Amino acid sequence: MNGAVLHLPPAQREHALAAYRSAVAAKRVRLAMGLAILAVAIGLAGIAGEIDARKLFDNIHRLPNYLVSITPQLSWANLGGDLAEWFWNLKDWLKLLGDTLLIAYLGTLLGFFGAFALCFAASANLEKRRWVRIVSRRFLEFCRSVPEIVFALLFVVAFGLGPMPGVLALAIHTLGALGKQFAEVVENIDMKPVEGATATGASRVSAIRYAVLPQVMSNFASYTLLRFEINVRGAAVMGFVGAGGIGQDLMEAIRKFYYSDVSAILVLIIATVMIIDLVTEQLRHALLGREQRA
């Protein structure tokens, strides 16, 4: 009956309540132990990182003071002139921003080709040779485990200053990141079309071309667009080590205390990243929506 109240015998009710209290107590003990372990881990991380809480609180006011310093003085009465003075080097900054976008684009493109070539060898459902999968996955792990900035430093030493080290650094890291994502997409495909193509005598390349790619290309494009967004931000940082782009001018402005230039360059970078995020987000949604309709 709906709404009926179940009455248990006293002994059975006490046993159920005791089991409930025991479960609640055990859960609280686990929670307390987890919080204690977390507190110890935070303490050890602070010690290892040589974090000085007193120094942090004594100097934390410097950050808002610096933000105030880089904020330009704008007035409604002379807004046009103030903006012109703030973005006095806009033409050169836009050129450097274009270089940053090209660095991110080429790095993403090269990384995509490498990830596309290796993802099938790293997929357990398509590659049955275990040693090939192990080598492919370890190589992808190496490419994505080393930060782009470290690769950029190495390539700056090898090839000198300029965009080339930034492109190579982003390409290698993109290869590793996209390769893992692509391999996971391939491992989740429906294998029946692949088995059907293989049964008709199709080669490995033909089976991938006609049975695998139609299932994964939308996700491949979506992940690549997302990686391009990330690489635009990464390319801006590449300039800090001399790998080209607008980051180089930003670092110089910071070092020389050109406060208004710092804020102007940051505004340009933030606006560019926001526009790219909005555009690529719409493209990703369109691609995923088309795949679901198909």
PyMOL commands that set and color helices and strands:
alter all, ss='L'
color gray80, all
select helices_A, chain A and resi 10-48+53-59+62-70+76-86+90-119+130-145+148-159+163-187+192-199+204-241+246-255+259-293
alter helices_A, ss='H'
color red, helices_A
deselect
rebuild
show_as cartoon
